[in-house]
Amino acid sequence: MSLRGAALLPLHPGKAPRWLFDRMVKLAGCVVRIIVDEYGRDGLMRRLSDPWFFQSLSCVLGYDWHSSGTTTVTCGALKEAIDPDQLGLAVAGGKGRTSRKAPQEIDELGTRLGLTGSRVDRLIYCSRMAAKVDNGLVQDGYQLYHHSFFFDEAGDWIVIQQGINEEACNARRYHWSPEHRSLIEEPHEAILCDTRLESVLDMTSARSEANRRASVDLAKENPERLKRLMLKPLSEPQTRLDEWAGKGDAAETLVMPWTVDWDTLREVYEFQPRNYEELVSLKGVGPATVRGLSLVAELIYGERASWSDPVRFNFAFGGKDGVPFPVDRRAMDEAVDVLKTGVASSDVRDEEKRRALNRLRACVPPIPDFRL
């Protein structure tokens, strides 16, 4: 699906009340079972990777349309609701400290699902890379604090994770595609946020491919040469890198990092990575190293990375209880139909079904000839 739109994700303090969360878990369990029965495990994960469906599901379960808790609480409810033994599907990770438990949980749950050791190791690697990519390769100022990793007994997986920008007082959610054509080139199904930034270093963009290759070439050189290129002071008549690159008022985005871990670059040089994914996967290669290599690659080789914000939802709308603007009629209809069927077929009380359907109705605007 190709979607364009936005939902606001302001930071809201506090936790979902237990009475609400328990009901969310119960209804989520019913809906998930019905979707898996109807569309299979891959059908469920494909829908969860779709931001429109995920937002609609959150509304059905009873949470705010646009609160940052939409992500954390909905994923938490799904984690409790999904029984690996019954569905052949599991959820690892979560918010804050729980996100750091993802590797251990993938190991335990993968064994429970009957996955081989090599398949479990691959899933753990993909989980770590997803977090590393959205923290280091998409440098948008949002620090990850939530990481949910969904996977099944076939070894298929998706990621839903969220970053925080305390200065902007909002959050940004990253939905990873179930296609997995690449872990480092445009791996997202969509990135959701109401704020589009003027300049974001996006090393996942296809437009950054040449810069990525040049970065690998630089990393394989002696780090002493890199240090001279990065840290040598400029004489007065020389133009700055940001001015040379033509960024003008956005010059601060091209400031060379001063916190590059030179010991790590020495280890990278000794390792001699074969490609960009291998480079990024190495321990210690963080945002500063990625940024430094990218800027030197542009300066030396003229290979410019993408500085366009990869957010794919750019229509801002609504207040706390506002109505989202439908940007894809077909996707909206499908999400509503699937969720309506799931709720109606669930074994929750009739009153809870009615409320869930009313919440689903409230999350879409009235459209001619459209009925819930």
Secondary structure, 3 states (H helix, E strand, C coil): CCCCCCCCCECCCCCCCHHHHHHHHHHHHHHHHHHHHHHHHHHHHHHHCCHHHHHHHHHHHCCCCCCCHHHHHHHHHHHHHCCHHHHCEEEEEEEHHHHHHHHHHHHHHHHHCCCCHHHHHHHHHHHHHHHHHHHHHEECCCEEEEEEEEEECCCCEEEEEEEEECCCCEEEEEEECCCCCCCCCCCEEEEECCCCCCCCEECCCHHHHHHHHHHHHHHCCCHHHHHHHHHCCCCCCCCCHHHHCCCHHHHHHHCCCCCCCHHHHHHHHHHCCCCHHHHHHCCCCCHHHHHHHHHHHHHHHCCCCECCCCCCCCCCCCCCCCCCCCCCHHHHHHHHHHHHHHHHHCCCCHHHHHHHHHHHHHCCCCCCCCCC
